[in-house]
């Protein structure tokens, strides 16, 4: 146990919950991937579970490496990465690809290796770090709306605006989290309402443009949003892909009952196109039941949320506190949204179940967030020990460099004063 704490520093509960969710994810992903294997014409569920294991393994490696980096370094990194993320988001809107049957271009593919990733998930992380940095640093600028609008809200509007055309749910989630974080920082309520009004006007303008140009690539998703909202609000929804998925999702949950059908015995996985990602919670409840599958998974996310609350309260500075809130709370909210969609409490959004749904981008983004959060939770003793080890490494390196310099200097002396031969 002591060796585990020496290797995995920081909040041990967050570490344990991350491993628990990732470990559990293999069973429902393997079961739900039969649908993907069938549609792939000759595919195998083994290939999908191996792919998911690779994603999970890379995610754990990312968390381990990130948790060793001091979170204060991300202050400057966020300012450098934000313009880069804007460029990637623009490229995604123009050249994005369709992955796993999704009807929106949200991914970009890296040439040669063929790896695809969703840029909006990583833009979310960078923006929350940037907002946390600003709120922790610019206490005086908060009362000046003009300065705060340029330094804070303009980058937020640019990021959200670039995500909005293809992914409304993620854009709305980002903006809601920024509003929450800004509200916690004692930002003037009047200025907050002004910003909210500006955002509503901007959204209304985008919708008007979408109505005027419905066939445009950047506005084509608006009709999908409209169908989802009307289907969700209507007592007699029309037939559509989203209604089709929600109905089978509810059937899966009802079939599972209290005790479930058993691992790997889901029936509705054969009818849900996104059974391993967006609707994986329904498969979990169907196979493991309401108690073990439904309530237990919800309880794990509640405990994780509780640890975030404790960690934010114990954070050593404002930047660390805002980082935990800005990066941790969305994980819990995303889980609630995914589960709410499965039981028809919310309209279909396309949000995955954190650390359980298949998909490399979502797993890696959450693992990055957890790595930063865990770094903030490190105790003073752990930080002093790490600084001590770093100091010892620096001294050892200095000795090696000095030894090499002395050797080079000795060679130069011998070369300039050669020994005379003895006759």
C-alpha positions in Angstrom: 0.0 0.0 0.0 2.9 2.3 0.8 4.5 1.6 -2.5 1.2 2.4 -4.3 1.1 5.8 -2.5 4.7 6.5 -3.4 4.0 5.9 -7.1 0.4 7.3 -7.3 0.6 10.4 -5.2 -2.3 12.7 -4.5 -5.9 11.8 -3.6 -5.9 8.0 -3.4 -9.8 7.9 -3.6 -9.8 9.6 -7.0 -7.1 7.2 -8.2 -9.2 4.2 -7.0 -12.4 5.5 -8.6 -10.7 6.1 -11.9 -9.3 2.5 -11.9 -12.7 1.2 -10.8 -14.6 2.9 -13.7 -12.0 2.0 -16.3 -11.9 -1.6 -15.1 -15.6 -2.0 -15.1 -15.9 -0.5 -18.5 -14.4 -3.5 -20.2 -17.5 -5.7 -19.5 -20.3 -3.5 -21.0 -18.1 -2.3 -23.9 -17.3 -5.9 -24.8 -20.9 -6.8 -24.6 -22.2 -3.7 -26.4 -19.7 -3.9 -29.2 -21.4 -6.9 -30.8 -23.6 -4.4 -32.7 -20.6 -2.6 -34.1 -19.0 -5.9 -35.0 -22.1 -7.0 -36.9 -22.4 -3.7 -38.8 -18.7 -3.9 -39.7 -19.4 -7.0 -41.8 -17.0 -9.6 -40.5 -15.7 -7.6 -37.6 -14.9 -9.1 -34.2 -15.8 -8.0 -30.7 -12.3 -8.9 -29.6 -10.9 -6.1 -31.8 -13.2 -3.6 -30.2 -12.3 -4.6 -26.7 -8.6 -4.5 -27.5 -9.0 -1.1 -28.9 -10.8 0.0 -25.7 -8.1 -1.5 -23.6 -5.5 0.4 -25.5 -7.4 3.6 -25.0 -7.8 2.9 -21.3 -4.1 2.0 -20.9 -3.0 5.2 -22.7 -5.4 7.1 -20.5 -3.9 5.7 -17.3 -0.4 6.5 -18.6 -1.5 10.1 -19.4 -2.9 10.6 -15.9 0.2 9.2 -14.3 2.5 11.6 -16.3 0.2 14.6 -15.9 -0.1 14.2 -12.1 3.7 14.6 -11.8 3.7 18.0 -13.5 3.1 21.0 -11.2 -0.3 22.4 -12.0 1.1 26.0 -11.8 2.8 25.4 -15.1 -0.6 25.2 -16.9 -1.0 29.0 -16.4 1.3 29.8 -19.3 0.5 26.6 -21.3 -3.2 27.5 -21.5 -2.5 30.8 -23.1 -0.3 29.1 -25.7 -2.6 26.2 -26.5 -5.8 28.2 -26.8 -5.0 29.8 -30.2 -3.8 26.4 -31.4 -7.1 24.8 -30.3 -9.0 27.5 -32.3 -7.1 26.6 -35.4 -7.9 22.9 -34.9 -11.6 23.7 -34.3 -11.7 25.7 -37.5 -10.1 22.8 -39.4 -12.5 20.4 -37.8 -15.5 22.4 -39.0 -14.1 22.6 -42.5 -12.4 19.2 -42.9 -13.9 17.1 -40.1 -14.8 13.4 -40.6 -17.8 11.3 -39.5 -16.9 8.5 -37.0 -19.0 5.6 -35.8 -22.1 6.6 -37.7 -22.4 10.0 -36.0 -24.1 12.6 -38.2 -21.8 15.4 -37.3 -18.2 16.3 -38.3 -16.5 16.5 -34.9 -13.3 14.5 -35.5 -10.1 15.2 -37.3 -7.8 12.4 -38.5 -4.1 12.4 -38.0 -2.4 11.4 -41.3 -0.3 8.2 -41.6 -1.2 6.7 -38.3 -5.0 7.2 -38.9 -5.8 8.2 -35.4 -9.0 10.3 -35.0 -9.8 12.5 -32.1 -12.5 15.0 -31.1 -11.1 18.5 -30.9 -13.9 19.9 -28.8 -13.1 17.7 -25.8 -9.5 19.0 -25.6 -10.6 22.6 -26.3 -12.9 22.2 -23.3 -9.9 21.4 -21.1 -7.7 24.2 -22.4 -10.5 26.8 -22.0 -11.3 25.8 -18.4 -7.6 26.1 -17.5 -7.4 29.5 -19.2 -10.6 30.7 -17.3 -9.2 29.4 -14.0 -5.9 31.2 -14.6 -7.7 34.5 -15.4 -10.0 34.3 -12.4 -7.2 33.5 -10.0 -4.9 36.2 -11.3 -7.0 39.2 -12.5 -8.9 40.1 -9.3 -8.9 43.8 -10.2 -10.0 43.4 -13.8 -13.1 41.5 -12.8 -14.8 44.7 -11.7 -13.9 46.3 -15.0 -16.3 44.7 -17.6 -14.5 46.1 -20.6 -11.2 44.5 -19.6 -12.8 41.3 -18.5 -14.8 41.0 -21.7 -11.7 41.2 -23.8 -9.5 39.0 -21.7 -12.1 36.5 -20.5 -15.4 36.5 -22.4 -14.0 37.0 -25.9 -11.9 33.8 -25.8 -14.9 32.0 -24.3 -17.2 33.2 -27.1 -14.7 32.2 -29.8 -14.2 28.7 -28.4 -17.9 28.1 -27.8 -18.8 29.6 -31.2 -16.4 27.3 -33.0 -17.8 24.2 -31.3 -21.5 25.2 -31.6 -22.2 24.4 -35.2 -21.4 20.7 -34.9 -21.8 20.0 -31.2 -24.5 22.0 -29.4 -24.5 19.9 -26.2 -20.7 20.3 -25.7 -20.9 24.0 -26.4 -23.8 24.4 -23.9 -21.9 22.4 -21.3 -18.7 24.4 -21.7 -20.6 27.7 -21.4 -22.6 26.6 -18.4 -19.4 25.5 -16.6 -17.7 28.8 -17.4 -20.7 30.7 -16.0 -20.6 28.5 -12.8 -16.9 29.1 -12.4 -17.2 32.8 -12.9 -20.1 33.0 -10.5 -18.1 31.3 -7.8 -15.3 33.8 -8.2 -17.6 36.6 -7.1 -17.9 38.1 -10.6 -20.4 41.0 -10.6 -23.9 39.6 -11.1 -24.9 42.5 -13.4 -22.0 41.9 -15.7 -22.8 38.2 -15.7 -26.4 38.9 -16.9 -25.0 41.2 -19.6 -22.8 38.4 -20.8 -25.6 35.9 -20.7 -27.8 38.3 -22.8 -25.0 38.7 -25.4 -24.7 35.0 -25.7 -28.5 34.5 -26.2 -28.4 37.2 -28.9 -25.5 35.4 -30.6 -27.3 32.1 -30.5 -30.4 33.7 -31.9 -28.4 35.2 -34.7 -26.9 31.8 -35.5 -30.3 30.2 -35.6 -31.6 32.9 -38.0 -28.6 32.3 -40.3 -29.3 28.5 -40.1 -32.9 29.1 -41.1 -31.8 31.2 -44.0 -29.1 28.8 -45.2 -30.3 25.3 -44.0 -28.1 23.3 -46.4 -24.9 25.0 -45.4 -22.3 22.7 -43.7 -22.0 24.9 -40.7 -25.7 25.2 -40.0 -27.0 21.8 -41.1 -27.1 20.5 -37.5 -29.8 23.0 -36.5 -32.5 20.8 -38.0 -31.3 17.9 -35.9 -31.4 20.0 -32.7 -35.0 21.0 -33.6 -36.1 17.4 -34.2 -34.6 16.3 -30.9 -36.3 19.0 -28.9 -39.7 18.6 -30.5 -39.5 14.8 -30.2 -38.6 15.1 -26.5 -41.3 17.7 -25.8 -44.0 16.0 -27.8 -46.3 13.4 -26.2 -46.5 11.5 -29.4 -43.0 11.8 -31.0 -42.5 11.2 -34.6 -40.4 8.3 -35.8 -36.7 9.3 -36.0 -33.3 7.8 -35.2 -33.2 9.6 -31.9 -36.7 8.4 -30.8 -35.7 4.9 -32.0 -32.7 4.9 -29.8 -34.5 6.3 -26.7 -37.3 3.8 -27.0 -34.9 0.8 -27.1 -32.9 2.4 -24.3 -36.0 2.5 -22.1 -36.8 -1.0 -23.1 -33.4 -2.2 -22.1 -33.7 -0.5 -18.7 -37.2 -2.0 -18.2 -36.0 -5.4 -19.3 -33.1 -5.4 -16.8 -35.4 -4.8 -13.9 -33.8 -5.0 -10.4 -31.3 -7.8 -10.9 -30.5 -7.7 -14.6 -30.3 -10.3 -17.3 -26.6 -11.1 -16.5 -23.3 -10.0 -18.0 -23.2 -10.3 -21.8 -26.9 -11.2 -22.1 -28.2 -7.8 -23.3 -30.8 -8.0 -26.1 -31.2 -4.4 -26.9 -27.5 -4.0 -27.7 -28.5 -5.4 -31.1 -30.8 -2.5 -31.8 -29.0 0.5 -30.3 -26.5 2.0 -32.8 -24.6 3.8 -30.1 -24.8 1.0 -27.5 -21.1 1.2 -26.5 -21.0 4.9 -26.2 -24.0 7.3 -25.8 -26.4 4.6 -24.6 -24.1 2.3 -22.7 -25.8 3.1 -19.4 -29.0 1.4 -20.7 -26.9 -1.7 -21.5 -25.4 -1.7 -18.0 -28.8 -1.6 -16.3 -30.2 -4.3 -18.7 -27.3 -6.7 -17.9 -26.6 -5.8 -14.2 -29.9 -4.6 -13.0 -31.1 -1.4 -11.3 -29.2 -1.9 -8.1 -25.8 -3.2 -9.2 -25.8 -1.5 -12.6 -27.9 1.6 -12.2 -27.5 2.8 -8.6 -24.0 1.6 -8.1 -22.6 3.4 -11.1 -24.4 6.6 -10.1 -23.0 6.2 -6.5 -19.5 6.0 -7.9 -19.9 9.3 -9.7 -21.4 10.8 -6.6 -18.4 9.8 -4.5 -16.1 11.2 -7.2 -18.0 14.5 -7.1 -17.7 14.5 -3.3 -14.0 14.1 -3.6 -13.8 17.0 -6.0 -15.7 19.1 -3.4 -13.2 18.1 -0.7 -10.2 18.7 -2.9 -11.4 22.1 -4.0 -11.9 23.1 -0.4 -8.4 22.0 0.6 -6.7 23.5 -2.5 -3.6 25.6 -1.6 -4.5 28.6 -3.8 -7.3 30.0 -6.0 -5.9 28.6 -9.2 -5.9 25.1 -7.8 -9.4 25.5 -6.5 -10.8 26.8 -9.8 -9.0 24.0 -11.7 -10.7 21.3 -9.6 -14.1 23.0 -10.1 -13.7 23.7 -13.8 -12.2 20.3 -14.7 -13.9 18.0 -12.2 -17.5 19.2 -12.0 -18.1 18.7 -15.8 -17.2 15.0 -15.4 -20.0 14.5 -12.9 -22.4 16.6 -15.0 -21.6 14.7 -18.1 -22.3 11.5 -16.3 -25.7 12.8 -15.2 -26.6 13.9 -18.7 -25.7 10.6 -20.2 -27.7 8.7 -17.7 -30.6 11.2 -18.0 -30.7 10.7 -21.8 -30.8 6.9 -21.3 -33.9 7.2 -19.1 -35.5 9.9 -21.3 -35.1 12.8 -18.7 -33.1 14.8 -21.3 -33.2 15.0 -25.0 -30.5 13.1 -26.9 -27.2 15.0 -26.6 -24.4 12.6 -27.6 -22.5 12.9 -24.3 -20.6 9.7 -23.4 -20.5 8.2 -19.9 -17.1 9.3 -18.5 -14.4 6.6 -18.4 -17.0 3.9 -19.3 -18.1 4.7 -22.8 -15.8 3.6 -25.7 -13.9 6.3 -27.5 -10.3 7.5 -27.1 -10.9 11.2 -27.1 -13.3 11.3 -24.2 -11.2 8.9 -22.1 -8.0 10.8 -22.7 -9.5 14.2 -22.1 -11.0 13.0 -18.7 -7.7 11.4 -17.8 -5.9 14.6 -18.5 -8.4 16.5 -16.3 -8.0 13.9 -13.5 -4.2 14.1 -13.7 -4.3 17.8 -13.2 -6.8 17.5 -10.3 -4.7 14.8 -8.6 -1.7 17.0 -8.8 -3.6 19.8 -7.0 -4.5 17.3 -4.3 -0.9 16.5 -3.4 0.0 17.2 0.2 2.8 19.4 1.3 4.8 16.4 2.4 4.6 14.8 -1.0 5.6 18.1 -2.7 8.6 18.5 -0.4 9.7 14.9 -1.1 9.4 15.5 -4.8 11.4 18.7 -4.6 14.0 16.9 -2.6 14.3 14.1 -5.2 14.4 16.7 -8.0 17.2 18.5 -6.1 19.2 15.3 -5.7 18.8 14.6 -9.4 20.0 18.1 -10.3 23.0 17.7 -8.0 23.9 14.4 -9.6 23.6 15.9 -13.0 25.8 18.9 -12.0 28.5 16.5 -10.7 28.4 14.6 -14.0 28.7 17.8 -16.0 31.5 19.1 -13.8 33.3 15.8 -14.1 33.1 16.0 -17.9 34.3 19.6 -17.9 37.3 18.7 -15.7 38.2 15.8 -18.1 37.9 18.1 -21.1 40.1 20.7 -19.4 42.7 18.1 -18.5 42.8 17.0 -22.1 43.3 20.5 -23.3 46.2 21.0 -20.9 47.9 17.9 -22.1 47.4 18.8 -25.7 48.9 22.3 -25.2 51.9 21.0 -23.2 53.0 17.6 -24.6 55.5 15.6 -22.6 59.1 15.6 -23.9 60.3 12.1 -24.9 62.9 10.6 -22.5 66.2 9.8 -24.3 
